[in-house]
Amino acid sequence: MKKLMFLVGIMLLLATGCQNGRSADDDAANDLRGDRQTRNLVSNHDINDQHMVEDDVTNQNPNFLDLTGTGSGSEAGANNQGNDIAKAKQVIADTHEFVTDSVWINGDRMWVKVYKKGMLSSGDKRDAEARLHKKLMRALPRYNIEVNVQEDRR
């Protein structure tokens, strides 16, 4: 039995050491860096079609984010978030009730922290958060918005 297991182990070692019939020509055919004259058939898209998907998505549904100017390596996506943050701050300023502390966006979530003058009971704090949340959701419906109202005792 030990001899049989030893022979099976040696056979497996010999079988895994083979090249499986591959030759140097097969490796040369897949060399993408060495041949710049022919088209790269391994890639899934042409270089000129890089932004085609983003243009199609923008034109299909008006509820999607504006993706014009965004793409690989572009900084326009950060500008869209900056516009949304500015819009949220404007909505907060228009209430004349709250002072903005911070507005953060991460993906589809927006965190808003504001201050309200005076002392707040827990019920007043909940009511103020609900009022501001409703106004922000009307202005920026694409985000899941978390509102935190703090007392400003100054």
DSSP file (Angstrom, degrees, kcal/mol; ACC not computed):
  #  RESIDUE AA STRUCTURE BP1 BP2  ACC     N-H-->O    O-->H-N    N-H-->O    O-->H-N    TCO  KAPPA ALPHA  PHI   PSI    X-CA   Y-CA   Z-CA
    1    1 A M     >        0   0    0      0, 0.0     4,-2.1     0, 0.0     5,-0.2   0.000 360.0 360.0 360.0 -41.2    0.0    0.0    0.0
    2    2 A K  H  >  +     0   0    0      1,-0.2     4,-2.1     2,-0.2     5,-0.1   0.875 360.0  51.4 -65.9 -36.6    2.8    2.4    0.8
    3    3 A K  H  > S+     0   0    0      2,-0.2     4,-2.4     1,-0.2    -1,-0.2   0.893 108.6  51.3 -67.1 -38.6    4.5    1.6   -2.5
    4    4 A L  H  > S+     0   0    0      2,-0.2     4,-2.3     1,-0.2    -2,-0.2   0.919 111.0  47.4 -64.4 -44.2    1.3    2.3   -4.4
    5    5 A M  H  X S+     0   0    0     -4,-2.1     4,-2.1     2,-0.2    -1,-0.2   0.879 111.4  52.0 -64.4 -38.0    0.9    5.7   -2.7
    6    6 A F  H  X S+     0   0    0     -4,-2.1     4,-2.0     2,-0.2    -2,-0.2   0.913 110.8  47.3 -64.6 -42.8    4.5    6.5   -3.4
    7    7 A L  H  X S+     0   0    0     -4,-2.4     4,-2.4     2,-0.2    -2,-0.2   0.891 110.8  51.3 -66.5 -40.0    4.1    5.7   -7.1
    8    8 A V  H  X S+     0   0    0     -4,-2.3     4,-2.2     1,-0.2    -1,-0.2   0.907 109.8  51.0 -64.1 -40.7    0.9    7.7   -7.3
    9    9 A G  H  X S+     0   0    0     -4,-2.1     4,-2.0     2,-0.2    -2,-0.2   0.903 110.8  47.5 -62.7 -42.5    2.7   10.7   -5.8
   10   10 A I  H  X S+     0   0    0     -4,-2.0     4,-2.3     2,-0.2    -2,-0.2   0.895 110.5  52.6 -66.5 -39.4    5.6   10.4   -8.2
   11   11 A M  H  X S+     0   0    0     -4,-2.4     4,-2.3     1,-0.2    -2,-0.2   0.894 109.1  50.0 -63.5 -39.7    3.1   10.2  -11.2
   12   12 A L  H  X S+     0   0    0     -4,-2.2     4,-2.2     2,-0.2    -1,-0.2   0.907 109.6  50.8 -65.5 -40.9    1.4   13.3  -10.0
   13   13 A L  H  X S+     0   0    0     -4,-2.0     4,-1.0     1,-0.2    -2,-0.2   0.906 112.4  46.7 -62.4 -41.4    4.7   15.2   -9.7
   14   14 A L  H  < S+     0   0    0     -4,-2.3     4,-0.5     1,-0.2     3,-0.2   0.890 111.8  51.0 -67.6 -39.3    5.6   14.1  -13.3
   15   15 A A  H >< S+     0   0    0     -4,-2.3     3,-0.8     1,-0.2    -2,-0.2   0.871 110.1  48.6 -68.5 -36.3    2.2   15.1  -14.6
   16   16 A T  H 3< S+     0   0    0     -4,-2.2    -1,-0.2     1,-0.2    -2,-0.2   0.696 103.3  62.6 -78.1 -17.1    2.3   18.6  -13.1
   17   17 A G  T 3< S+     0   0    0     -4,-1.0    -1,-0.2    -3,-0.2    -2,-0.2   0.599  82.9 100.9 -82.3 -10.7    5.7   19.2  -14.4
   18   18 A C  S <  S-     0   0    0     -3,-0.8    -3,-0.0    -4,-0.5     0, 0.0  -0.300  75.6-129.6 -73.7 160.0    4.7   19.0  -18.1
   19   19 A Q    >   -     0   0    0      3,-0.1     3,-1.3    -2,-0.0    -1,-0.1   0.423  36.3-124.2 -88.7   0.7    4.1   22.0  -20.2
   20   20 A N  T 3   -     0   0    0      1,-0.2    -2,-0.0     2,-0.0    -4,-0.0   0.807  65.8 -61.5  59.6  31.7    0.7   20.8  -21.4
   21   21 A G  T 3  S+     0   0    0      1,-0.2    -1,-0.2     0, 0.0     2,-0.2   0.587  93.7 147.3  77.8  10.9    1.7   21.1  -25.1
   22   22 A R    <   -     0   0    0     -3,-1.3     2,-0.2     3,-0.0    -1,-0.2  -0.520  27.1-164.0 -80.7 148.1    2.3   24.9  -25.0
   23   23 A S     >  -     0   0    0     -2,-0.2     4,-1.1     1,-0.0     3,-0.4  -0.732  36.4-101.7-123.2 174.8    5.0   26.3  -27.2
   24   24 A A  H  > S+     0   0    0     -2,-0.2     4,-1.7     1,-0.2     5,-0.1   0.774 118.2  63.4 -67.9 -26.2    6.9   29.6  -27.4
   25   25 A D  H  > S+     0   0    0      1,-0.2     4,-1.6     2,-0.2    -1,-0.2   0.857  98.3  55.0 -66.9 -34.6    4.7   30.6  -30.4
   26   26 A D  H  > S+     0   0    0     -3,-0.4     4,-0.8     1,-0.2    -1,-0.2   0.902 108.7  47.4 -64.8 -40.5    1.6   30.6  -28.1
   27   27 A D  H  < S+     0   0    0     -4,-1.1     3,-0.4     1,-0.2    -1,-0.2   0.867 109.4  53.8 -68.5 -36.1    3.2   32.9  -25.6
   28   28 A A  H >< S+     0   0    0     -4,-1.7     3,-1.1     1,-0.2    -1,-0.2   0.829 102.1  59.0 -67.9 -31.6    4.3   35.3  -28.5
   29   29 A A  H 3< S+     0   0    0     -4,-1.6    -1,-0.2     1,-0.2    -2,-0.2   0.794 107.7  45.8 -68.3 -27.1    0.8   35.5  -29.8
   30   30 A N  T 3< S+     0   0    0     -4,-0.8     2,-1.0    -3,-0.4    -1,-0.2   0.306  79.4 118.4 -98.1   8.4   -0.4   36.9  -26.4
   31   31 A D    <>  +     0   0    0     -3,-1.1     4,-0.7     1,-0.2    -3,-0.0  -0.658  35.8 176.0 -77.9 103.6    2.4   39.4  -26.0
   32   32 A L  T  4 S+     0   0    0     -2,-1.0    -1,-0.2     1,-0.2    -4,-0.0   0.754  73.9  50.2 -82.7 -25.3    0.5   42.7  -26.0
   33   33 A R  T  4 S+     0   0    0      1,-0.2    -1,-0.2     3,-0.0     3,-0.1   0.784 104.8  55.9 -84.8 -27.5    3.4   45.0  -25.3
   34   34 A G  T  4 S+     0   0    0      1,-0.2     2,-0.7    -6,-0.1    -1,-0.2   0.773 101.8  57.2 -78.5 -25.7    5.7   43.7  -28.0
   35   35 A D     <  +     0   0    0     -4,-0.7    -1,-0.2     1,-0.1     3,-0.0  -0.875  49.6 159.0-114.7 102.7    3.4   44.2  -31.0
   36   36 A R        +     0   0    0     -2,-0.7    -1,-0.1     1,-0.1     4,-0.1   0.452  64.7  72.8 -98.1  -2.2    2.2   47.8  -31.4
   37   37 A Q  S    S+     0   0    0      2,-0.1     2,-0.2     0, 0.0    -1,-0.1   0.811  90.2  59.1 -84.2 -31.1    1.3   47.5  -35.1
   38   38 A T  S    S-     0   0    0      1,-0.1     2,-0.2    -3,-0.0    -3,-0.0  -0.598  93.5 -95.0-100.9 162.1   -1.9   45.4  -34.8
   39   39 A R        -     0   0    0     -2,-0.2     2,-0.9     1,-0.1    -1,-0.1  -0.465  39.6-112.6 -72.3 142.2   -5.1   46.1  -32.9
   40   40 A N        -     0   0    0      1,-0.2     3,-0.4    -2,-0.2    -1,-0.1  -0.673  32.5-175.7 -78.4 106.5   -5.3   44.7  -29.4
   41   41 A L  S    S+     0   0    0     -2,-0.9    -1,-0.2     1,-0.2    -2,-0.0   0.543  73.6  68.2 -83.4  -6.6   -8.1   42.0  -29.7
   42   42 A V  S    S+     0   0    0     -3,-0.0    -1,-0.2     2,-0.0    -2,-0.1   0.798  81.1  88.3 -82.4 -29.0   -8.0   41.2  -26.0
   43   43 A S  S    S-     0   0    0     -3,-0.4     3,-0.0     1,-0.1     0, 0.0  -0.308  73.0-138.3 -72.0 156.8   -9.5   44.6  -24.9
   44   44 A N  S    S+     0   0    0      2,-0.0     2,-0.3     1,-0.0    -1,-0.1   0.511  78.2  28.1 -93.4  -6.3  -13.2   45.0  -24.7
   45   45 A H  S    S-     0   0    0      3,-0.0     2,-0.2     0, 0.0     5,-0.1  -0.974  78.4-105.7-150.0 161.6  -13.5   48.5  -26.1
   46   46 A D    >   -     0   0    0     -2,-0.3     3,-0.5     1,-0.1    -2,-0.0  -0.500  33.5-117.2 -83.0 160.3  -11.8   50.9  -28.5
   47   47 A I  G >  S+     0   0    0      1,-0.2     3,-0.9    -2,-0.2    -1,-0.1   0.867 115.1  53.4 -65.7 -36.2   -9.8   53.8  -27.2
   48   48 A N  G 3  S+     0   0    0      1,-0.2     3,-0.4     2,-0.1    -1,-0.2   0.699 101.9  59.6 -73.5 -19.4  -12.2   56.3  -28.9
   49   49 A D  G X   +     0   0    0     -3,-0.5     3,-1.0     1,-0.2     4,-0.4   0.089  69.6 115.3 -95.0  22.6  -15.3   54.7  -27.2
   50   50 A Q  T <  S+     0   0    0     -3,-0.9     3,-0.3     1,-0.2     4,-0.2   0.873  81.7  33.9 -64.3 -40.4  -14.2   55.3  -23.7
   51   51 A H  T 3> S+     0   0    0     -3,-0.4     4,-1.8     1,-0.2    -1,-0.2   0.261  87.5 103.2-100.8  12.2  -16.9   57.7  -22.6
   52   52 A M  H <> S+     0   0    0     -3,-1.0     4,-2.0     1,-0.2    -1,-0.2   0.901  79.8  50.5 -63.4 -42.6  -19.7   56.1  -24.7
   53   53 A V  H  > S+     0   0    0     -4,-0.4     4,-2.2    -3,-0.3    -1,-0.2   0.902 109.2  51.0 -64.6 -41.9  -21.4   54.4  -21.7
   54   54 A E  H  > S+     0   0    0     -4,-0.2     4,-1.8     1,-0.2    -1,-0.2   0.881 110.0  49.9 -65.3 -38.0  -21.5   57.5  -19.6
   55   55 A D  H  X S+     0   0    0     -4,-1.8     4,-1.7     2,-0.2    -1,-0.2   0.901 110.7  50.2 -66.6 -40.2  -23.1   59.6  -22.4
   56   56 A D  H  X S+     0   0    0     -4,-2.0     4,-0.9     1,-0.2    -2,-0.2   0.914 109.6  49.8 -64.3 -43.2  -25.8   56.9  -22.9
   57   57 A V  H >X S+     0   0    0     -4,-2.2     4,-1.1     1,-0.2     3,-0.6   0.894 109.9  51.3 -64.6 -39.7  -26.7   56.7  -19.2
   58   58 A T  H 3< S+     0   0    0     -4,-1.8    -1,-0.2     1,-0.2    -2,-0.2   0.874 111.3  47.1 -65.6 -37.2  -27.0   60.5  -19.0
   59   59 A N  H 3< S+     0   0    0     -4,-1.7    -1,-0.2     1,-0.2    -2,-0.2   0.603 105.7  60.5 -82.5 -10.6  -29.3   60.7  -21.9
   60   60 A Q  H << S+     0   0    0     -4,-0.9    -1,-0.2    -3,-0.6    -2,-0.2   0.911 109.6  23.3 -85.6 -43.4  -31.7   57.9  -20.9
   61   61 A N    ><  -     0   0    0     -4,-1.1     3,-1.5     1,-0.1    -1,-0.2  -0.979  57.0-153.1-133.3 121.8  -33.1   58.9  -17.6
   62   62 A P  T 3  S+     0   0    0      0, 0.0    -1,-0.1     0, 0.0     4,-0.0   0.637  93.3  67.2 -70.4 -10.5  -33.4   62.5  -16.3
   63   63 A N  T 3  S+     0   0    0      2,-0.1     3,-0.1    79,-0.0     2,-0.1   0.578  81.4  96.2 -85.7  -8.7  -33.3   61.3  -12.7
   64   64 A F  S <  S-     0   0    0     -3,-1.5     3,-0.0    -7,-0.2    78,-0.0  -0.379  89.0 -90.7 -75.6 159.3  -29.7   60.1  -12.9
   65   65 A L        -     0   0    0      1,-0.1     2,-0.7    -2,-0.1    -1,-0.1  -0.335  48.8 -97.2 -62.9 150.6  -26.8   62.3  -11.8
   66   66 A D        +     0   0    0      1,-0.1    -1,-0.1    -3,-0.1    14,-0.1  -0.629  44.2 178.5 -73.5 113.0  -25.3   64.6  -14.5
   67   67 A L    >   +     0   0    0     -2,-0.7     3,-1.9   -13,-0.2     2,-0.2   0.282  30.1 131.8-102.5   9.6  -22.3   62.7  -15.7
   68   68 A T  T 3  S+     0   0    0      1,-0.3     3,-0.1     8,-0.1    -2,-0.0  -0.442  80.1  12.7 -65.5 132.1  -21.2   65.1  -18.4
   69   69 A G  T 3  S+     0   0    0      1,-0.3     7,-0.5    -2,-0.2     2,-0.3   0.314 102.7 115.1  85.0  -8.6  -17.5   65.7  -18.1
   70   70 A T    <   +     0   0    0     -3,-1.9    -1,-0.3     6,-0.2     2,-0.3  -0.657  33.0 113.1 -92.7 153.3  -17.0   62.8  -15.7
   71   71 A G  S >  S-     0   0    0     -2,-0.3     3,-1.8     3,-0.1     2,-0.4  -0.969  70.8 -27.3 171.6-170.6  -15.0   59.8  -16.7
   72   72 A S  T 3  S+     0   0    0     -2,-0.3     3,-0.1     1,-0.3   -22,-0.0  -0.499 130.4   4.6 -68.5 123.1  -11.8   58.0  -15.8
   73   73 A G  T 3  S+     0   0    0     -2,-0.4    -1,-0.3     1,-0.3     2,-0.2   0.494  98.9 131.4  85.6   4.3   -9.3   60.5  -14.3
   74   74 A S    <   -     0   0    0     -3,-1.8    -1,-0.3     1,-0.1     3,-0.3  -0.626  49.0-155.6 -93.2 150.3  -11.7   63.4  -14.4
   75   75 A E  S >> S+     0   0    0     -2,-0.2     4,-0.9     1,-0.2     3,-0.6   0.301  71.8  98.2-101.5   7.4  -12.3   65.7  -11.4
   76   76 A A  H 3> S+     0   0    0     -7,-0.5     4,-1.7     1,-0.2    -6,-0.2   0.776  72.3  65.6 -70.1 -25.2  -15.8   66.8  -12.5
   77   77 A G  H 3> S+     0   0    0     -3,-0.3     4,-1.6     1,-0.2    -1,-0.2   0.873  99.7  51.9 -62.6 -36.6  -17.5   64.3  -10.2
   78   78 A A  H <> S+     0   0    0     -3,-0.6     4,-1.9     1,-0.2    -1,-0.2   0.841 105.8  55.5 -67.5 -32.7  -16.2   66.2   -7.2
   79   79 A N  H  X S+     0   0    0     -4,-0.9     4,-2.1     2,-0.2    -2,-0.2   0.873 103.8  54.0 -67.7 -36.9  -17.6   69.4   -8.7
   80   80 A N  H  X S+     0   0    0     -4,-1.7     4,-1.9     1,-0.2    -1,-0.2   0.914 109.7  47.5 -62.5 -42.0  -21.1   67.8   -8.8
   81   81 A Q  H  X S+     0   0    0     -4,-1.6     4,-2.5     1,-0.2    -1,-0.2   0.878 108.9  54.8 -65.8 -36.5  -20.8   67.0   -5.1
   82   82 A G  H  X S+     0   0    0     -4,-1.9     4,-2.3     1,-0.2    -2,-0.2   0.884 107.3  50.1 -62.9 -38.1  -19.7   70.5   -4.5
   83   83 A N  H  X S+     0   0    0     -4,-2.1     4,-2.2     2,-0.2    -1,-0.2   0.892 111.0  49.2 -65.8 -39.4  -22.8   71.9   -6.2
   84   84 A D  H  X S+     0   0    0     -4,-1.9     4,-2.3     2,-0.2    -2,-0.2   0.883 111.0  49.3 -68.4 -38.1  -25.0   69.6   -4.1
   85   85 A I  H  X S+     0   0    0     -4,-2.5     4,-2.4     2,-0.2    -2,-0.2   0.912 111.3  49.7 -65.1 -42.3  -23.2   70.7   -0.9
   86   86 A A  H  X S+     0   0    0     -4,-2.3     4,-2.1     1,-0.2    -2,-0.2   0.892 110.2  51.1 -63.5 -38.9  -23.7   74.3   -1.9
   87   87 A K  H  X S+     0   0    0     -4,-2.2     4,-2.3     2,-0.2    -2,-0.2   0.913 110.0  49.2 -64.2 -43.0  -27.4   73.6   -2.6
   88   88 A A  H  X S+     0   0    0     -4,-2.3     4,-2.2     1,-0.2    -2,-0.2   0.910 111.3  49.2 -63.1 -42.6  -27.8   72.0    0.9
   89   89 A K  H  X S+     0   0    0     -4,-2.4     4,-2.4     1,-0.2    -1,-0.2   0.868 110.3  51.7 -64.8 -35.9  -26.2   75.0    2.6
   90   90 A Q  H  X S+     0   0    0     -4,-2.1     4,-2.1     2,-0.2    -2,-0.2   0.904 108.7  50.2 -66.8 -41.1  -28.4   77.4    0.6
   91   91 A V  H  X S+     0   0    0     -4,-2.3     4,-0.7     2,-0.2    -2,-0.2   0.907 112.3  47.9 -62.4 -41.9  -31.6   75.4    1.7
   92   92 A I  H >< S+     0   0    0     -4,-2.2     3,-0.8     1,-0.2     6,-0.6   0.911 111.9  49.2 -65.4 -42.3  -30.4   75.6    5.4
   93   93 A A  H >< S+     0   0    0     -4,-2.4     3,-1.1     1,-0.2    -2,-0.2   0.849 104.0  60.6 -66.8 -33.8  -29.6   79.3    5.1
   94   94 A D  H 3< S+     0   0    0     -4,-2.1    -1,-0.2     1,-0.2    -2,-0.2   0.705  94.1  64.3 -68.2 -19.1  -33.0   80.0    3.6
   95   95 A T  T << S-     0   0    0     -3,-0.8    -1,-0.2    -4,-0.7    -2,-0.2   0.774  86.5-153.2 -73.5 -24.5  -34.7   78.7    6.7
   96   96 A H  S <  S+     0   0    0     -3,-1.1    -3,-0.1    -4,-0.5    -2,-0.1   0.704  78.2  85.2  55.8  22.4  -33.3   81.5    8.8
   97   97 A E  S    S+     0   0    0     -5,-0.5    20,-0.5     1,-0.2     2,-0.3   0.637  83.0  46.8-117.8 -29.7  -33.6   79.1   11.7
   98   98 A F  E     -A  116   0A   0     -6,-0.6     2,-0.4    18,-0.1    -2,-0.2  -0.811  61.9-144.3-120.9 156.3  -30.3   77.0   11.5
   99   99 A V  E     -A  115   0A   0     16,-2.5    16,-2.8    -2,-0.3     2,-0.2  -0.988  30.5-120.7-118.1 128.2  -26.6   77.7   11.1
  100  100 A T  E     +A  114   0A   0     -2,-0.4    14,-0.2    14,-0.2     3,-0.1  -0.469  33.6 170.3 -72.6 131.8  -24.7   75.2    9.0
  101  101 A D  E     -     0   0A   0     12,-2.8     2,-0.3     1,-0.4    13,-0.2   0.804  66.0 -16.5-100.2 -56.6  -21.8   73.4   10.7
  102  102 A S  E     -A  113   0A   0     11,-1.8    11,-2.8     2,-0.0     2,-0.4  -0.998  46.0-163.5-152.8 149.7  -20.9   70.7    8.2
  103  103 A V  E     -A  112   0A   0     -2,-0.3     2,-0.4     9,-0.2     9,-0.2  -0.986  18.2-176.9-133.4 122.0  -22.3   68.9    5.2
  104  104 A W  E     -A  111   0A   0      7,-2.8     7,-2.6    -2,-0.4     2,-0.4  -0.939   9.7-163.6-122.7 142.0  -20.7   65.7    4.1
  105  105 A I  E     +A  110   0A   0     -2,-0.4     2,-0.3     5,-0.2     5,-0.2  -0.993  12.4 169.9-124.9 131.2  -21.4   63.4    1.1
  106  106 A N  E >   -A  109   0A   0      3,-2.6     3,-1.5    -2,-0.4     2,-0.4  -0.860  68.4 -52.9-138.4 103.2  -20.2   59.9    0.7
  107  107 A G  T 3  S-     0   0    0     -2,-0.3     0, 0.0     1,-0.2     0, 0.0  -0.555 122.8 -16.2  68.6-120.0  -21.8   58.0   -2.2
  108  108 A D  T 3  S+     0   0    0     -2,-0.4    36,-2.9    -3,-0.1     2,-0.4   0.213 119.9  91.8-101.9  14.4  -25.6   58.4   -1.9
  109  109 A R  E <   -Ab 106 144A   0     -3,-1.5    -3,-2.6    34,-0.2     2,-0.4  -0.903  52.9-167.7-114.0 138.6  -25.5   59.5    1.7
  110  110 A M  E     -Ab 105 145A   0     34,-2.4    36,-2.9    -2,-0.4     2,-0.5  -0.990   4.8-159.8-125.2 129.9  -25.4   63.1    3.0
  111  111 A W  E     -Ab 104 146A   0     -7,-2.6    -7,-2.8    -2,-0.4     2,-0.5  -0.943  10.0-171.7-110.4 127.9  -24.7   64.0    6.6
  112  112 A V  E     -Ab 103 147A   0     34,-3.0    36,-2.3    -2,-0.5     2,-0.5  -0.976   6.0-172.9-123.3 127.9  -25.8   67.5    7.7
  113  113 A K  E     +Ab 102 148A   0    -11,-2.8   -12,-2.8    -2,-0.5   -11,-1.8  -0.985  15.5 169.2-121.6 124.3  -24.9   69.0   11.1
  114  114 A V  E     -Ab 100 149A   0     34,-2.5    36,-2.5    -2,-0.5     2,-0.4  -0.869  26.0-132.2-131.4 163.0  -26.5   72.3   12.0
  115  115 A Y  E     -Ab  99 150A   0    -16,-2.8   -16,-2.5    -2,-0.3     2,-0.4  -0.911  13.3-163.2-115.6 145.6  -26.9   74.6   15.1
  116  116 A K  E     -Ab  98 151A   0     34,-2.3    36,-2.8    -2,-0.4   -18,-0.1  -0.990  28.6-109.4-126.7 136.4  -30.0   76.2   16.4
  117  117 A K  E    S+ b   0 152A   0    -20,-0.5    36,-0.2    -2,-0.4     2,-0.0  -0.326  76.7  10.9 -64.8 142.2  -30.1   79.1   18.9
  118  118 A G  S    S-     0   0    0     34,-1.8    34,-0.5     2,-0.0     2,-0.3  -0.194 100.2 -38.6  91.1-177.6  -31.2   78.4   22.4
  119  119 A M        -     0   0    0     32,-0.1     2,-0.4    34,-0.1    -2,-0.0  -0.625  53.2-158.7 -86.5 143.3  -32.0   75.3   24.5
  120  120 A L        -     0   0    0     -2,-0.3     2,-0.1    -4,-0.0    31,-0.1  -0.982   7.7-146.2-126.0 132.4  -33.8   72.4   22.9
  121  121 A S     >  -     0   0    0     -2,-0.4     4,-2.4     1,-0.1     5,-0.2  -0.410  39.5-100.9 -80.3 171.6  -35.8   69.6   24.5
  122  122 A S  H  > S+     0   0    0      1,-0.2     4,-2.0     2,-0.2     5,-0.1   0.870 124.7  49.7 -64.9 -35.1  -35.6   66.2   22.9
  123  123 A G  H  > S+     0   0    0      2,-0.2     4,-2.4     1,-0.2    -1,-0.2   0.908 110.9  48.7 -68.3 -42.1  -39.0   66.8   21.2
  124  124 A D  H  > S+     0   0    0      2,-0.2     4,-2.5     1,-0.2    -2,-0.2   0.887 110.8  51.7 -63.3 -38.8  -38.0   70.2   19.9
  125  125 A K  H  X S+     0   0    0     -4,-2.4     4,-2.4     2,-0.2    -2,-0.2   0.921 110.5  47.5 -64.6 -44.2  -34.8   68.7   18.5
  126  126 A R  H  X S+     0   0    0     -4,-2.0     4,-2.4     2,-0.2    -2,-0.2   0.910 112.6  49.4 -62.9 -42.3  -36.7   65.9   16.8
  127  127 A D  H  X S+     0   0    0     -4,-2.4     4,-2.5     2,-0.2    -2,-0.2   0.908 111.7  48.3 -64.0 -41.8  -39.2   68.4   15.3
  128  128 A A  H  X S+     0   0    0     -4,-2.5     4,-2.3     1,-0.2     5,-0.2   0.909 112.0  49.3 -65.3 -41.8  -36.4   70.6   14.0
  129  129 A E  H  X S+     0   0    0     -4,-2.4     4,-2.5     1,-0.2    -2,-0.2   0.902 112.0  48.9 -63.3 -40.4  -34.5   67.6   12.5
  130  130 A A  H  X S+     0   0    0     -4,-2.4     4,-2.2     2,-0.2    -2,-0.2   0.912 111.1  49.3 -66.9 -42.8  -37.7   66.5   10.8
  131  131 A R  H  X S+     0   0    0     -4,-2.5     4,-1.8     2,-0.2    -2,-0.2   0.938 115.7  42.8 -61.4 -46.9  -38.5   69.9    9.4
  132  132 A L  H  X S+     0   0    0     -4,-2.3     4,-2.5     1,-0.2     5,-0.2   0.891 111.9  54.2 -68.4 -38.6  -35.0   70.4    8.0
  133  133 A H  H  X S+     0   0    0     -4,-2.5     4,-2.4    -5,-0.2    -1,-0.2   0.905 107.7  50.9 -60.5 -41.5  -34.9   66.8    6.7
  134  134 A K  H  X S+     0   0    0     -4,-2.2     4,-1.6     2,-0.2    -1,-0.2   0.910 111.7  46.9 -63.8 -42.6  -38.1   67.4    4.7
  135  135 A K  H  X S+     0   0    0     -4,-1.8     4,-1.6     1,-0.2    -2,-0.2   0.903 113.4  48.0 -67.0 -40.6  -36.8   70.6    3.1
  136  136 A L  H  X S+     0   0    0     -4,-2.5     4,-3.0     1,-0.2    -2,-0.2   0.875 108.7  54.2 -68.2 -36.3  -33.4   69.0    2.2
  137  137 A M  H  < S+     0   0    0     -4,-2.4    -1,-0.2     1,-0.2    -2,-0.2   0.856 107.4  51.4 -66.9 -33.5  -35.2   65.9    0.7
  138  138 A R  H  < S+     0   0    0     -4,-1.6    -1,-0.2    -5,-0.2    -2,-0.2   0.893 116.9  39.7 -66.7 -38.4  -37.3   68.2   -1.5
  139  139 A A  H  < S+     0   0    0     -4,-1.6    -2,-0.2     1,-0.2    -1,-0.2   0.857 131.8  23.1 -79.5 -36.1  -34.1   70.0   -2.7
  140  140 A L    ><  +     0   0    0     -4,-3.0     3,-1.3    -5,-0.1    -1,-0.2  -0.645  65.9 163.7-133.1  74.5  -31.8   66.9   -3.0
  141  141 A P  T 3   +     0   0    0      0, 0.0    -1,-0.1     0, 0.0    -4,-0.1   0.638  66.7  71.3 -72.3 -12.5  -34.0   63.7   -3.4
  142  142 A R  T 3  S+     0   0    0      2,-0.1     2,-0.3   -78,-0.0   -77,-0.1   0.576  89.7  74.0 -81.2  -6.1  -31.2   61.5   -4.7
  143  143 A Y  S <  S-     0   0    0     -3,-1.3     2,-0.8    -6,-0.1   -34,-0.2  -0.777  76.9-130.6-107.9 150.1  -29.5   61.4   -1.3
  144  144 A N  E     -b  109   0A   0    -36,-2.9   -34,-2.4    -2,-0.3     2,-0.4  -0.898  40.8-154.3 -89.5 110.5  -30.3   59.5    1.9
  145  145 A I  E     -b  110   0A   0     -2,-0.8     2,-0.5   -36,-0.2   -34,-0.2  -0.766  18.1-165.8-103.1 131.1  -29.9   62.5    4.3
  146  146 A E  E     -b  111   0A   0    -36,-2.9   -34,-3.0    -2,-0.4     2,-0.4  -0.968  12.7-162.0-111.6 122.0  -29.1   62.3    8.0
  147  147 A V  E     -b  112   0A   0     -2,-0.5     2,-0.4   -36,-0.2   -34,-0.2  -0.888   8.9-173.0-110.6 134.9  -29.7   65.5    9.9
  148  148 A N  E     -b  113   0A   0    -36,-2.3   -34,-2.5    -2,-0.4     2,-0.5  -0.970   6.2-164.3-128.0 114.5  -28.2   66.3   13.3
  149  149 A V  E     -b  114   0A   0     -2,-0.4     2,-0.3   -36,-0.2   -34,-0.2  -0.865   9.3-172.4-101.7 128.6  -29.4   69.5   15.1
  150  150 A Q  E     -b  115   0A   0    -36,-2.5   -34,-2.3    -2,-0.5     2,-0.3  -0.843  27.4-106.0-116.5 154.8  -27.3   70.8   18.0
  151  151 A E  E     -b  116   0A   0     -2,-0.3     2,-0.7   -36,-0.2   -34,-0.2  -0.605  21.3-152.3 -77.9 137.1  -28.0   73.5   20.5
  152  152 A D  E     +b  117   0A   0    -36,-2.8   -34,-1.8   -34,-0.5   -37,-0.0  -0.920  15.7 178.7-109.1 105.1  -26.0   76.8   20.1
  153  153 A R              0   0    0     -2,-0.7    -1,-0.1     1,-0.2   -36,-0.1   0.191 360.0 360.0 -94.1  16.1  -25.8   78.2   23.5
  154  154 A R              0   0    0    -36,-0.1    -1,-0.2     0, 0.0   -37,-0.1   0.499 360.0 360.0 -75.1 360.0  -23.8   81.3   22.6
